[in-house]
Amino acid sequence: MSTVNAEQSPNGAGVSEVASPEHSLSKDDTFHILQNERRRRVLQYLSDTKGPVDMRDIAEQVAAWEHDTTVQQLTSDQRQRVYIALYQSHLPKLADFDLITYNRSRGVVERTPVADQVTQYLREPDDRSDEGSIGEVEWTRYYGGATAVSICLIVVAWLSSLPVSGIVLAAVITTIYVVVTAGLMRTTEN
């Protein structure tokens, strides 16, 4: 893990600078960083921006996402809780792993190229490629069909149109679902 060096600018303000832009994250470091939802949200916010960003803007958007509201509808307490956690913990942690540059005294944050290594993990499941979604729809139809056939069998047996005992009917319905489930399991193994 590489650390962030703080240098003094001529005006005396601390400026964070990345020690090694080619830093590569280990799998453990990546999972450690991404285990916290606020850090994931900070990285997601920064992935949609270019250049330096005011920490206050990040805190407001993260708070809005957490409370499922807009930035304008946030309360002061909601903003403050997120701001403090970002300031004290999450932004320094991201800076320690070279994912961001963080000028604590100015409240300015900027994404680094190292953050590209974790971008693929930030997307929500709905945002991921549609690989496999056709198969999911197909299996949903199979299970829907199995349910429809089972309901029809139950209704027909209940109306006594089909002279079948309850145990035979249960065995037929169970067999239908076993076949569909076995097909799904076989498909997902491949």
Buried (B, 14 or more C-beta within 10 A) or exposed (E): EBEBEBEEEEEEEBBBEBEEEEBEBEEEBBEBBBEBEBBBBBBBBBBEBEEEBEBEBBBBBBBBBBBEEEEEEBEEEBBEBBBEBBBEEBBBBBBBBBBBBBBBEBBBBBBBEBBEBBEEEBEEEEEEEEEEEEEEEEBEEBBEEBBEEBEEBBEEBEEEEBEBEEEEBBEBBEEBEEEBBEEBEEEEEE
